[in-house]
Amino acid sequence: MKISDFMIAEQRNELLDGLGHEAVGLTLAVERRLQAIGAPGVSWRMETIEPGLLRALLGKRRDCLLIENSSACLREYMVLISARRLGTALHITWTLAAAPRIGNDIRRATRFGTDGESRYEIGAELDVLDWLELDGFIRVTRLALKKAVAELRDDEDTGADEVEGVSGLA
C-alpha cells in the first residue's frame, strides 16, 4: 500500500519504555480488543505501507495494522496502527488517514452553504450523523489501542470511558 496516496487527517504517537520487544504483541492485543468490542462494520488486517516503489525497493517500508469501516460515508477513512522497536522502547503510532474518492469529491464540490476553500477539505461532505459515525469509529480504534497498551503494561485499571487516559493515544 502506497502511503503517499493518502492524506493524514490526525496522528498520535506514544513511546513506551521497556516494551521494545512487544511490537507483535501490541498488534495481537489490538486485534483481540477490536474483536472483543465487536463494533459493526469494522474490519482489520495487516498491511505493509511504503512511501513509493523506489523507496520500498530500498527497504523503506513498515508493517502496520489497517483498520477500516464498511459504512458508505467512511470508506475513504482508515486507521493505521504501527509499532516498532527503538532499542528497549516501543514506538506506537496511531494515524487516521483518508484516501479521497471521486464520489465524495463530487459531493464536496457541489455542497452549498460553504465557502469555496473549505468545501474541498476532506470531511466537508459529511453531515452531522456521518461525523458522529466517524467519531465512533475513531474512538473504537483508540479504545482498542489504549486497552492493548494497558494489557502489555498489566495495567487494566484504566477506565474505558476516560477521554484522556494513561496513554497520549486516548
C-alpha positions as a Markdown table, in Angstrom:
| # | Residue | x | y | z |
|---|---|---|---|---|
| 1 | Met | 0.0 | 0.0 | 0.0 |
| 2 | Lys | 1.5 | 3.3 | -1.1 |
| 3 | Ile | 1.1 | 5.8 | 1.8 |
| 4 | Ser | 1.6 | 8.8 | -0.5 |
| 5 | Asp | -1.9 | 8.1 | -1.9 |
| 6 | Phe | -3.4 | 9.1 | 1.4 |
| 7 | Met | -3.8 | 12.3 | 3.4 |
| 8 | Ile | -3.1 | 12.2 | 7.2 |
| 9 | Ala | -6.1 | 13.7 | 9.0 |
| 10 | Glu | -4.8 | 13.0 | 12.5 |
| 11 | Gln | -1.9 | 11.3 | 14.1 |
| 12 | Arg | -0.9 | 10.4 | 17.7 |
| 13 | Asn | 2.3 | 8.9 | 19.0 |
| 14 | Glu | 3.5 | 7.2 | 22.2 |
| 15 | Leu | 6.8 | 5.9 | 23.3 |
| 16 | Leu | 6.7 | 3.1 | 25.9 |
| 17 | Asp | 9.9 | 2.4 | 27.9 |
| 18 | Gly | 10.9 | -1.2 | 28.4 |
| 19 | Leu | 8.4 | -2.7 | 25.9 |
| 20 | Gly | 10.5 | -2.7 | 22.8 |
| 21 | His | 10.2 | -6.5 | 22.5 |
| 22 | Glu | 6.3 | -6.2 | 22.3 |
| 23 | Ala | 5.8 | -4.9 | 18.8 |
| 24 | Val | 4.0 | -8.0 | 17.6 |
| 25 | Gly | 2.3 | -8.5 | 21.0 |
| 26 | Leu | 0.8 | -5.0 | 20.7 |
| 27 | Thr | -0.7 | -5.7 | 17.3 |
| 28 | Leu | -2.2 | -9.0 | 18.5 |
| 29 | Ala | -3.6 | -7.3 | 21.6 |
| 30 | Val | -5.2 | -4.6 | 19.5 |
| 31 | Glu | -6.8 | -7.3 | 17.3 |
| 32 | Arg | -8.1 | -9.1 | 20.4 |
| 33 | Arg | -9.6 | -5.8 | 21.7 |
| 34 | Leu | -11.2 | -5.0 | 18.4 |
| 35 | Gln | -12.7 | -8.5 | 18.3 |
| 36 | Ala | -14.0 | -8.1 | 21.9 |
| 37 | Ile | -15.5 | -4.7 | 21.1 |
| 38 | Gly | -17.3 | -6.1 | 18.1 |
| 39 | Ala | -18.2 | -2.7 | 16.5 |
| 40 | Pro | -20.3 | -3.3 | 13.4 |
| 41 | Gly | -18.7 | -2.7 | 10.1 |
| 42 | Val | -15.1 | -2.5 | 11.5 |
| 43 | Ser | -12.6 | -4.8 | 9.9 |
| 44 | Trp | -8.8 | -5.0 | 10.1 |
| 45 | Arg | -5.8 | -6.7 | 8.5 |
| 46 | Met | -2.0 | -6.4 | 8.5 |
| 47 | Glu | -0.7 | -4.3 | 5.6 |
| 48 | Thr | 2.8 | -3.2 | 4.5 |
| 49 | Ile | 3.0 | 0.5 | 3.9 |
| 50 | Glu | 5.6 | 2.2 | 1.8 |
| 51 | Pro | 6.3 | 5.7 | 0.6 |
| 52 | Gly | 6.7 | 4.7 | -3.1 |
| 53 | Leu | 8.1 | 1.9 | -5.3 |
| 54 | Leu | 11.7 | 3.1 | -5.4 |
| 55 | Arg | 12.0 | 3.6 | -1.6 |
| 56 | Ala | 10.2 | 0.3 | -1.0 |
| 57 | Leu | 12.8 | -1.4 | -3.1 |
| 58 | Leu | 15.5 | 0.2 | -0.9 |
| 59 | Gly | 13.8 | -1.3 | 2.1 |
| 60 | Lys | 11.8 | 1.7 | 3.4 |
| 61 | Arg | 8.5 | 0.1 | 4.4 |
| 62 | Arg | 6.7 | -0.8 | 7.6 |
| 63 | Asp | 4.1 | -3.3 | 8.6 |
| 64 | Cys | 1.0 | -1.9 | 10.3 |
| 65 | Leu | -2.5 | -2.8 | 11.4 |
| 66 | Leu | -5.0 | -1.3 | 8.9 |
| 67 | Ile | -8.5 | -0.8 | 10.4 |
| 68 | Glu | -11.4 | 0.1 | 8.1 |
| 69 | Asn | -15.1 | 0.8 | 8.4 |
| 70 | Ser | -17.5 | -0.6 | 5.8 |
| 71 | Ser | -20.0 | 2.3 | 6.2 |
| 72 | Ala | -20.6 | 4.1 | 2.9 |
| 73 | Cys | -19.8 | 7.5 | 4.4 |
| 74 | Leu | -16.5 | 6.3 | 5.9 |
| 75 | Arg | -15.0 | 4.2 | 3.1 |
| 76 | Glu | -12.3 | 6.8 | 2.5 |
| 77 | Tyr | -11.1 | 6.8 | 6.1 |
| 78 | Met | -8.8 | 4.2 | 7.7 |
| 79 | Val | -6.8 | 3.9 | 10.9 |
| 80 | Leu | -3.2 | 2.7 | 10.8 |
| 81 | Ile | -1.5 | 1.4 | 13.9 |
| 82 | Ser | 2.2 | 0.9 | 13.8 |
| 83 | Ala | 4.5 | -0.4 | 16.5 |
| 84 | Arg | 8.3 | -0.6 | 16.1 |
| 85 | Arg | 11.2 | -1.3 | 18.4 |
| 86 | Leu | 13.5 | 1.6 | 19.3 |
| 87 | Gly | 16.1 | -0.1 | 21.5 |
| 88 | Thr | 14.2 | -1.0 | 24.7 |
| 89 | Ala | 11.4 | 1.3 | 23.9 |
| 90 | Leu | 8.3 | 0.7 | 21.8 |
| 91 | His | 7.2 | 3.5 | 19.4 |
| 92 | Ile | 3.5 | 3.4 | 18.7 |
| 93 | Thr | 1.8 | 5.5 | 16.0 |
| 94 | Trp | -2.0 | 5.8 | 15.6 |
| 95 | Thr | -2.9 | 7.5 | 12.3 |
| 96 | Leu | -6.2 | 8.5 | 10.8 |
| 97 | Ala | -5.7 | 8.6 | 7.0 |
| 98 | Ala | -8.1 | 9.4 | 4.2 |
| 99 | Ala | -7.9 | 8.4 | 0.5 |
| 100 | Pro | -10.2 | 10.8 | -1.3 |
| 101 | Arg | -12.7 | 9.1 | -3.5 |
| 102 | Ile | -14.4 | 10.5 | -6.6 |
| 103 | Gly | -17.9 | 10.2 | -5.2 |
| 104 | Asn | -17.0 | 12.2 | -2.1 |
| 105 | Asp | -15.1 | 14.7 | -4.3 |
| 106 | Ile | -18.3 | 15.4 | -6.2 |
| 107 | Arg | -20.3 | 15.7 | -3.0 |
| 108 | Arg | -17.8 | 18.2 | -1.7 |
| 109 | Ala | -17.7 | 20.2 | -4.9 |
| 110 | Thr | -21.5 | 20.5 | -5.1 |
| 111 | Arg | -22.1 | 21.3 | -1.4 |
| 112 | Phe | -24.0 | 24.5 | -0.8 |
| 113 | Gly | -23.6 | 26.8 | 2.1 |
| 114 | Thr | -19.9 | 26.6 | 2.5 |
| 115 | Asp | -17.1 | 28.9 | 1.3 |
| 116 | Gly | -15.0 | 28.0 | -1.7 |
| 117 | Glu | -11.9 | 26.7 | 0.0 |
| 118 | Ser | -13.4 | 24.6 | 2.8 |
| 119 | Arg | -15.7 | 22.7 | 0.5 |
| 120 | Tyr | -12.7 | 20.8 | -0.8 |
| 121 | Glu | -11.3 | 19.7 | 2.6 |
| 122 | Ile | -11.6 | 16.0 | 3.5 |
| 123 | Gly | -14.7 | 15.6 | 5.6 |
| 124 | Ala | -16.6 | 18.6 | 4.1 |
| 125 | Glu | -19.1 | 16.2 | 2.6 |
| 126 | Leu | -20.0 | 14.6 | 6.0 |
| 127 | Asp | -23.3 | 15.6 | 7.7 |
| 128 | Val | -23.8 | 15.6 | 11.5 |
| 129 | Leu | -24.7 | 11.9 | 11.6 |
| 130 | Asp | -21.7 | 11.0 | 9.4 |
| 131 | Trp | -19.5 | 12.9 | 11.8 |
| 132 | Leu | -20.9 | 11.0 | 14.8 |
| 133 | Glu | -20.2 | 7.7 | 12.9 |
| 134 | Leu | -16.6 | 8.8 | 12.2 |
| 135 | Asp | -16.1 | 9.9 | 15.8 |
| 136 | Gly | -17.4 | 6.5 | 17.0 |
| 137 | Phe | -15.0 | 4.7 | 14.6 |
| 138 | Ile | -12.1 | 6.8 | 15.8 |
| 139 | Arg | -12.9 | 6.2 | 19.4 |
| 140 | Val | -13.3 | 2.4 | 19.0 |
| 141 | Thr | -9.8 | 2.2 | 17.5 |
| 142 | Arg | -8.3 | 4.4 | 20.2 |
| 143 | Leu | -10.0 | 2.4 | 22.9 |
| 144 | Ala | -8.7 | -0.9 | 21.4 |
| 145 | Leu | -5.2 | 0.6 | 21.3 |
| 146 | Lys | -5.4 | 2.0 | 24.8 |
| 147 | Lys | -6.6 | -1.3 | 26.3 |
| 148 | Ala | -3.9 | -3.2 | 24.4 |
| 149 | Val | -1.2 | -0.9 | 25.8 |
| 150 | Ala | -2.7 | -1.4 | 29.3 |
| 151 | Glu | -2.7 | -5.2 | 28.7 |
| 152 | Leu | 1.0 | -5.0 | 27.9 |
| 153 | Arg | 1.7 | -2.9 | 30.9 |
| 154 | Asp | -0.5 | -5.2 | 33.1 |
| 155 | Asp | -2.4 | -2.0 | 34.0 |
| 156 | Glu | -6.0 | -2.9 | 33.4 |
| 157 | Asp | -7.4 | -0.3 | 35.9 |
| 158 | Thr | -7.7 | 2.4 | 33.2 |
| 159 | Gly | -11.3 | 3.2 | 32.6 |
| 160 | Ala | -12.8 | 2.6 | 29.2 |
| 161 | Asp | -14.9 | 5.8 | 29.5 |
| 162 | Glu | -11.9 | 8.1 | 30.0 |
| 163 | Val | -11.3 | 10.6 | 27.2 |
| 164 | Glu | -7.7 | 11.2 | 28.1 |
| 165 | Gly | -6.1 | 8.3 | 30.0 |
| 166 | Val | -2.8 | 6.8 | 30.8 |
| 167 | Ser | -1.7 | 7.0 | 27.2 |
| 168 | Gly | -1.4 | 10.1 | 25.0 |
| 169 | Leu | -3.3 | 8.0 | 22.5 |
| 170 | Ala | -6.6 | 8.2 | 24.3 |
